[in-house]
């Protein structure tokens, strides 16, 4: 069994650290301007200016069954969809706001359809819920607000009440965790701590402003096993490094304990649909990001941004296809795997994952090593080796006297795997070692 123990959490993370790979879905009114999900803030739009998107939002090609099929084919085991992003628009039929999808030309509960479709494919269900709200009448200014630079910020804040806003959030979270069956993840986003350079009218928003303790209490009373992230300002189940890849297991900043963590990443430089964004990741990068994450004990939540008509564009489908092709044959090195035990060192240009029961070790060949892979310290520990993608045998030798008769590779603890000279037609080939 794996020797790695993570900090105890209030929710159930057992399934999560097995499944390892999920789909993030950022979708809302911002798909219509199609130039980043923060477009209202970036362009300092007023609610009146932004209202045209609400007026014309009509995703006539929305087919969450197709999204679910693509996610499952890509090897994703769970999904997290935006129920409400910072713009304040609810993608579900809430009783506590008129600013919702059922009041647009869409005319239906989009979250309901997502839940039903993904659940039917056997994927676990997560809800993203923004703590920010650039529409609500009680939400005050902060450094991220679209109207942050108006001359009279105090006048804007007058009459606004964050206590009423916190109650509004509790009401909506109650709806989300009551009306859609079992929900596995609640993904809050995000707190805004005070900064010395903030204007006096900008208000910090952390756990006290969100009334996070009560918000989380409500969530856990309704769904006791649910996983909740830490972004409401109170530590819960999940650390969520965003748009970067940790190069070690994420640890608690005070105790140093290993924690349950999930890297959230995008196919391109935007979370929401961005028509003109061009920094899409290469197939090699996509696969390596997944492997790197699991190699350090984490999960990968990979984002798609559907178009305003409700489909995933060709670029997103192609990226999902990269995962589908690789995971079809190599998912055994991801599911139920974690960071390799310290006794196993990754060769140059490789990454290791190991099953949580400790019986199999996987060597992911980022840099294909031509004819031989040398593994110092592995002698006496490996019973059998094969390529994972086709289960073809790879011959192993121990205590090797040297490949070329010069003794340079001689070592009593060395194991050498013989490889075909030509790299298999796999983005990242994987060697599966059955351990003694």
Buried (B, 14 or more C-beta within 10 A) or exposed (E): EBEBEBBEBBBEBEEBBBBBBBBBBBBBBBBBBBBBBBBBBEEEBEBEEBBEBBEEBBBEEBBBBBBBBBBBBBBBBBBBBBBBBBBBBBBBBBEBBEBBBBBBEBEEBBBBBBBBBBBEBEBBBBBBBBBBBBBBEBBBBBBBBBBBEBEEBEEBBEEBEBEEBBBBBBBBBBBBBEBBEEBBBBBBBBBBEEEEEBBEBBBBBBBEBBBBEEBBEBBBEBBEBBBBBBBBBBBBBBBBBBEEBBEEBBBEEEEEEBBBBBBBBBBBEBBBBBEEBEEBBEBEBBBBBBBBBBBBBBBBBBBBBBBBBBBBBEBBBEBBBBBBBBBEBBBBBBBBBBBBBEEBEBBEEBBBBBBBEBEBBBBBBBEBBEEBBBBEEBBEBBEEBBBBBEEEEBEBBBEBEEBEEEEEBEBEEBBBBBBEEEBBEBBBBBBBBEBE
